[in-house]
Amino acid sequence: MKKYFEYFARKRGLRHVTIFILILLAGAIFLGVLSAQEMKRIISEDFNNQQLALSRHAAGILSQTFTSIKRELLTLSLSPSIQYVEAVSWANRMKISLSSVGENGVFDIMLISADGTQSYCMDYNGAIFTQAKSYADEEYFQWCKKLENRNKVYMTEVTAGVARDSEPSLTMKLAAPVYQISSDEAHPVPPQTFSGVLVFVLDAGFLASKLAGPIRSGKTGYAWVIDESGNFLYHLEREFIGQNAFEARKVRNPYIAFSKINAIQKDMMLKGKEGTSWYVSGWHRGLSGTMKKLIAYAPVHLGVANTTQTWSVAVVAPISEVEDAIHSVYVRQSLIQGAFTAAVIIILVFLIANERAWLKTLEEEVEQKTEDLARYAKELSRSEERYRSLVESADDMIYSIDENCNILSVNQYCTELTEKDARELVGSNIMDHVKHEEPQTCASVITKVVETGGAFSCEERVKIGDREI
């Protein structure tokens, strides 16, 4: 190893070239890493934007669904059959409404009397019944009795309850005041009095699951929904449904700090904002372990008179969805860089190991050539006179020129042909005396001779004086 350092110390140029190549290799590797990181960032942003589109779509459908339910509630409250609790017809009218909103989670309709002591009901099975029960103290009943809330809708918070087939679920109520303002044959002159409260009982968990459950982001991503209190209305992990999102994760894995997702929920989702971000989770579709997830979220505006309740739909997927997309590209790029680096290092080692032997061989060849040149010089000096005699007596135009086509020497026939003295010709450019049809031909031939040391011949038409040759 020591001899190689000494070798590098003597070979300044090789040392500089080697350092330059190593710098280039380091730069290529560094740029490759930056390129991979930038690619990951761009694909992550694009992936999250697609998740945002999914969450917006789901939130929009939820908002439209609530609008349809509220519209049907108000429409039903305007029916004379409901306002006057007409025998038979009130149940038929409820049945029509339930068939319209039942697929959206409404499983029970109640009409509470004006004094709050009795209700007329129809459930999801079409069962018709009345109930003697006090509703007067219910907050929604007191709200609906106020005249200023006429033609408005009240919405309760989501609570744990019983829905279809006595199954536990998350339920809520939408209520609207009923006034006797419509006329029919039995009531040609409406009395304009308060006649009760109309209530839709909604399975909020069913509605959230219906719209968020089918959502898929990438290969394994899914959606979840929280209400205005931060409780899960739907989540792929069933044990989370109905639990507070700020607490359920901590109970599931107390060793992970969920500060990032808690901040997103508190500062963005519960305030009705939309956006994209990431957070650290401890599970995904049966897999456990700390992992980074991408999240996009959009608000569901419920739009009722008594509150500004806002749900939020989130679409999440592990960042491995993105990493898998660029993994093959990154591996291929790394292999190319590694192969290039290895090739350069092998070439450098080979050159360094063999240059000394090559230089020694070159020195021997130079010595041999020097001896040959000395011998040839002697032979040349003996033949020079014969050559000069042959050239001068030749009936051909013979001249020598340098690489710029300037004349170095001419023979006797050259002076006769050009009708100029040798002293006048030497030093001038041959192009001034021999006019070529293609001047570049002569220059190109001279260049080949100088570069290769070979002999070339060419034939062309030239003009010397007034003669064409």
C-alpha positions in Angstrom: 0.0 0.0 0.0 2.9 2.3 0.8 4.3 2.1 -2.8 0.9 3.2 -4.1 0.9 6.3 -1.9 4.4 7.1 -3.1 3.2 6.5 -6.7 0.4 9.0 -6.2 2.7 11.5 -4.6 4.8 11.5 -7.8 1.9 11.4 -10.2 0.2 14.7 -9.6 -2.0 14.6 -12.7 -3.3 11.1 -11.9 -3.9 12.1 -8.3 -6.0 15.1 -9.4 -8.0 13.0 -11.9 -8.6 10.3 -9.3 -9.9 12.9 -6.8 -12.0 14.5 -9.4 -13.6 11.1 -10.3 -14.2 10.3 -6.7 -15.9 13.7 -6.2 -18.1 13.0 -9.2 -19.1 9.6 -7.9 -19.9 11.0 -4.5 -21.9 13.8 -6.2 -23.8 11.2 -8.3 -24.7 9.1 -5.2 -25.7 12.2 -3.3 -27.9 13.5 -6.2 -29.4 10.0 -6.5 -30.4 10.0 -2.8 -31.9 13.5 -3.2 -33.7 12.4 -6.4 -35.2 9.4 -4.5 -36.4 11.7 -1.6 -37.9 14.2 -4.0 -39.6 11.5 -6.0 -41.0 10.1 -2.7 -42.2 13.6 -1.7 -43.9 14.2 -5.0 -45.6 10.8 -5.1 -46.7 11.2 -1.5 -48.3 14.6 -2.2 -50.1 13.2 -5.3 -51.3 10.1 -3.3 -52.6 12.4 -0.5 -54.3 14.6 -3.0 -56.1 11.5 -4.3 -57.1 10.6 -0.7 -58.4 14.2 -0.3 -60.6 13.7 -3.4 -62.0 10.5 -1.8 -62.7 12.2 1.5 -64.3 15.2 -0.2 -66.5 12.9 -2.2 -67.6 10.9 0.9 -68.2 14.1 2.9 -70.2 15.6 0.1 -72.5 12.6 -0.1 -73.0 12.6 3.6 -73.9 16.3 3.5 -76.3 15.6 0.7 -77.8 12.7 2.6 -78.5 14.9 5.6 -80.0 17.5 3.4 -82.4 14.9 1.9 -83.4 13.6 5.4 -84.0 17.2 6.6 -86.1 17.9 3.5 -88.2 14.8 4.0 -88.7 15.7 7.7 -89.9 19.2 6.9 -92.1 17.9 4.0 -93.7 15.3 6.2 -94.4 18.0 8.9 -96.5 19.9 6.3 -98.8 16.9 5.6 -102.4 17.4 6.9 -102.3 13.7 7.9 -99.5 14.5 10.3 -100.7 17.9 11.5 -104.2 16.7 12.4 -103.1 13.1 13.3 -105.8 11.8 10.9 -106.8 8.2 11.5 -105.1 5.7 9.2 -103.7 8.3 6.9 -101.0 9.5 9.4 -99.5 6.0 9.4 -99.7 5.7 5.6 -97.9 9.0 5.2 -95.2 8.0 7.7 -94.7 4.7 5.7 -94.1 6.7 2.5 -91.5 8.8 4.2 -89.8 5.9 5.9 -89.5 4.1 2.6 -87.7 7.2 1.2 -85.2 7.8 4.1 -84.9 4.3 5.5 -82.0 3.4 3.3 -80.1 6.3 4.7 -80.4 5.0 8.3 -83.7 6.4 9.5 -85.3 3.5 11.3 -88.1 5.1 13.4 -90.5 8.0 13.0 -92.3 9.6 15.9 -95.0 12.3 16.1 -95.2 13.7 19.6 -98.4 15.3 20.7 -98.5 19.0 21.5 -98.6 18.4 25.3 -95.6 15.9 25.0 -97.5 13.0 26.6 -98.0 10.7 23.7 -96.3 9.7 20.5 -97.5 8.1 17.3 -94.8 5.8 15.9 -93.7 3.7 13.0 -90.6 1.6 13.0 -88.4 0.1 10.3 -90.5 -3.1 10.2 -93.6 -1.0 9.4 -95.1 -1.6 12.9 -97.5 1.1 13.9 -98.1 1.9 17.6 -98.7 4.7 20.1 -96.8 5.4 23.3 -97.9 7.1 26.4 -94.7 8.7 27.6 -93.6 12.1 28.7 -91.4 14.0 26.2 -92.0 17.5 27.6 -88.7 17.7 29.3 -86.7 16.6 26.2 -84.5 19.4 25.0 -85.5 19.0 21.4 -89.2 19.1 22.4 -88.7 22.4 24.3 -86.7 23.8 21.3 -89.4 22.9 18.8 -92.2 24.5 20.9 -90.6 28.0 20.4 -92.3 29.9 17.7 -89.0 31.3 16.3 -88.0 27.7 15.4 -90.9 27.1 13.1 -89.9 25.4 9.9 -86.4 24.6 11.4 -84.7 21.3 12.2 -83.1 20.3 15.5 -80.4 17.7 15.7 -79.3 15.9 18.9 -75.8 14.6 19.5 -74.9 11.1 18.6 -75.3 8.6 21.5 -75.1 4.9 22.1 -78.5 3.3 21.5 -80.4 0.5 19.9 -81.3 0.4 16.2 -82.6 -2.2 13.8 -83.1 -5.7 15.2 -82.3 -4.4 18.7 -78.7 -4.2 17.7 -76.5 -1.7 19.6 -75.5 1.3 17.5 -74.9 5.0 17.5 -78.2 6.9 17.1 -79.3 10.5 16.9 -82.6 12.4 16.4 -83.7 15.0 14.0 -86.8 16.9 15.1 -89.0 19.6 13.5 -92.0 21.4 15.0 -95.5 20.7 13.5 -98.1 23.4 13.1 -101.6 23.1 11.8 -101.1 25.2 8.8 -102.4 23.0 5.9 -106.0 22.6 4.9 -108.0 19.6 3.7 -111.7 18.7 3.6 -111.9 18.3 7.4 -110.0 21.5 8.1 -110.7 24.1 5.4 -109.4 26.8 7.7 -106.1 25.9 9.3 -106.0 27.0 13.0 -102.2 27.8 12.8 -101.6 26.2 16.2 -98.7 24.1 17.4 -99.7 20.4 17.2 -96.5 18.6 18.2 -93.0 17.5 17.2 -92.0 15.2 14.3 -88.9 13.1 15.0 -86.7 11.0 12.7 -84.5 8.5 14.7 -81.3 8.0 12.7 -78.7 5.2 12.9 -75.7 7.4 12.5 -73.3 4.4 12.7 -75.1 2.7 9.8 -75.0 5.8 7.7 -71.3 6.5 8.3 -70.4 2.8 7.7 -72.5 2.8 4.5 -70.6 5.7 2.9 -67.1 5.3 4.4 -66.8 1.5 4.6 -66.4 0.9 0.8 -63.7 3.5 0.4 -60.2 2.1 -0.5 -57.1 4.2 -0.9 -54.3 2.4 -2.8 -54.1 -1.3 -1.8 -54.9 -1.2 1.9 -56.0 2.4 2.8 -59.4 3.0 4.4 -61.7 5.7 5.7 -63.0 6.6 9.2 -65.5 9.2 10.4 -65.7 11.2 13.7 -68.5 13.4 15.0 -68.3 16.9 16.4 -67.1 15.5 19.8 -64.3 13.5 18.3 -66.1 10.1 18.7 -65.6 7.5 16.0 -68.9 6.9 14.0 -67.1 4.4 11.8 -63.7 2.8 11.8 -62.2 -0.3 10.3 -61.2 -1.3 13.9 -64.7 -2.1 15.2 -63.6 -1.7 18.8 -63.0 2.0 18.1 -66.6 2.7 17.0 -68.4 4.8 19.6 -65.1 5.6 21.4 -63.4 8.9 21.7 -60.7 9.2 19.1 -58.3 11.0 21.4 -58.5 8.2 24.0 -59.1 5.0 22.0 -55.7 5.0 20.3 -53.9 5.5 23.6 -55.8 2.6 25.2 -54.9 0.4 22.3 -51.2 1.2 22.4 -50.0 3.4 25.3 -46.4 3.3 24.1 -46.9 5.5 21.0 -47.3 9.2 21.2 -50.3 10.2 19.1 -49.7 13.9 19.4 -49.6 14.4 15.6 -53.0 12.9 14.9 -54.5 14.4 18.0 -53.4 17.9 16.8 -54.9 17.2 13.4 -58.2 16.2 14.9 -58.4 19.1 17.4 -57.1 21.9 15.2 -58.4 20.9 11.8 -61.0 18.2 11.7 -63.2 19.3 14.6 -63.1 22.9 13.3 -64.5 21.9 9.9 -61.3 22.2 7.9 -60.0 20.1 5.1 -56.4 19.2 4.3 -53.7 16.6 4.1 -50.9 15.5 6.5 -49.3 12.4 8.1 -49.2 10.8 11.5 -47.7 7.9 13.4 -50.0 4.8 14.0 -49.4 1.5 15.7 -51.6 -0.8 13.5 -53.1 -1.3 10.1 -55.4 -4.1 8.9 -54.2 -6.6 11.5 -50.6 -5.6 11.4 -49.0 -4.1 14.5 -46.0 -1.9 14.9 -45.1 1.8 14.6 -45.8 3.0 11.1 -46.2 6.3 9.3 -49.6 7.0 7.7 -50.8 9.6 5.2 -54.1 11.2 5.9 -56.6 13.4 4.1 -59.7 14.8 5.7 -62.8 16.8 4.7 -65.7 18.2 6.8 -69.4 17.0 6.7 -71.6 20.1 7.3 -74.9 18.9 8.8 -76.6 22.3 8.5 -79.2 22.4 11.3 -80.6 25.4 13.2 -79.7 24.5 16.8 -76.0 23.8 16.3 -73.1 24.0 14.0 -72.3 20.3 14.3 -69.7 19.1 11.8 -68.5 15.6 11.2 -65.3 14.8 9.4 -64.3 12.0 7.0 -60.7 10.9 7.0 -59.0 8.7 4.4 -55.7 7.1 5.6 -53.1 4.7 4.1 -49.6 3.7 5.3 -46.7 5.5 3.6 -45.6 2.1 2.4 -48.2 2.4 -0.3 -46.0 5.2 -1.7 -42.7 3.5 -1.0 -43.8 0.3 -2.8 -44.5 2.4 -5.9 -41.0 3.8 -6.0 -39.1 0.9 -4.6 -38.4 -0.8 -7.9 -37.3 2.5 -9.5 -35.0 3.3 -6.5 -33.5 -0.2 -6.5 -32.8 -0.1 -10.2 -31.2 3.4 -9.8 -29.0 2.2 -6.9 -27.9 -0.9 -8.9 -26.9 1.3 -11.8 -25.0 3.7 -9.6 -23.3 0.9 -7.7 -22.2 -0.8 -11.0 -20.9 2.4 -12.4 -18.9 3.2 -9.1 -17.5 -0.4 -9.1 -16.5 -0.1 -12.7 -14.7 3.2 -12.2 -12.8 1.9 -9.1 -11.8 -1.3 -10.9 -10.5 0.7 -13.9 -8.5 3.0 -11.6 -7.0 0.1 -9.8 -6.1 -1.6 -13.0 -4.5 1.5 -14.5 -2.5 2.2 -11.4 -1.3 -1.5 -11.1 -0.3 -1.7 -14.8 1.0 1.8 -15.6 4.5 1.1 -14.2 4.9 -2.0 -16.3 3.5 -0.1 -19.3 6.0 2.8 -18.8 8.9 0.4 -18.5 7.9 -1.2 -21.8 7.5 2.2 -23.4 11.0 3.2 -22.3 12.5 0.1 -23.9 10.6 0.9 -27.1 11.9 4.4 -27.0 15.5 3.2 -26.6 15.1 0.8 -29.5 13.5 3.5 -31.7 16.4 5.9 -30.8 18.9 3.3 -32.1 16.9 2.7 -35.2 16.7 6.5 -35.9 20.4 6.9 -35.5 20.9 4.1 -38.1 18.3 5.6 -40.4 19.9 9.0 -40.1 23.2 7.7 -41.4 21.5 6.0 -44.3 19.4 9.1 -45.0 22.5 11.3 -45.1 24.0 9.0 -47.7 20.9 8.9 -49.8 20.1 12.6 -49.4 22.4 13.6 -52.3 21.0 11.0 -54.6 17.5 12.1 -53.6 18.2 15.7 -54.2 19.6 14.9 -57.6 16.6 12.8 -58.5 14.2 15.5 -57.4 16.0 18.3 -59.2 16.2 16.4 -62.5 12.6 15.1 -62.4 10.1 16.3 -65.0 7.5 16.5 -62.3 6.5 19.4 -60.1 7.8 18.4 -56.7 7.6 20.6 -53.6 7.4 20.4 -49.8 4.9 22.3 -47.7 4.2 22.6 -44.0 0.9 21.9 -42.3 -0.4 25.3 -43.3 0.3 24.7 -47.0 3.3 27.2 -47.0 6.0 26.2 -49.4 9.3 24.9 -47.8 11.1 23.8 -51.0 10.6 23.4 -54.7 12.5 21.6 -57.5 13.6 23.0 -60.8 10.6 21.9 -62.8 8.3 23.7 -60.3 10.0 27.0 -61.0 9.7 26.4 -64.7 6.0 25.5 -64.5 5.1 28.4 -62.3 7.5 30.8 -64.1 8.7 32.0 -60.7 12.0 32.0 -58.9 12.5 29.5 -56.1 13.1 32.4 -53.6 9.8 33.9 -54.6 8.0 30.6 -54.1 9.5 29.5 -50.8 7.5 31.0 -47.9 4.4 31.6 -50.0 1.2 29.5 -49.9 0.9 26.8 -52.5 -2.8 27.9 -53.0 -1.5 31.2 -54.5 0.3 29.4 -57.3 -1.8 26.2 -57.8 -5.5 26.9 -58.1 -7.6 24.0 -57.0 -11.3 23.4 -58.0 -11.8 22.4 -54.4 -9.2 24.2 -52.2 -10.2 22.2 -49.1 -9.0 19.0 -50.7 -5.3 20.0 -50.4 -5.7 21.1 -46.8 -7.5 17.9 -45.8 -4.8 15.7 -47.4 -2.1 17.7 -45.6 -4.0 17.3 -42.3 -4.2 13.5 -42.8 -0.5 13.3 -43.5 0.4 15.3 -40.4 -2.0 13.3 -38.1 -1.4 9.8 -39.4 2.1 10.0 -40.9 0.9 8.0 -43.8 1.1 8.5 -47.6 -2.0 9.6 -49.6 -2.6 10.2 -53.3 -5.3 12.1 -54.9 -6.2 13.3 -58.4 -7.9 16.5 -59.3 -8.0 19.3 -61.9 -5.8 22.4 -61.0 -4.8 25.6 -62.8 -1.2 26.9 -62.8 -0.9 30.2 -64.5 -3.1 29.9 -67.6 -2.6 26.2 -67.9 -5.0 23.5 -66.7 -3.3 20.3 -65.5 
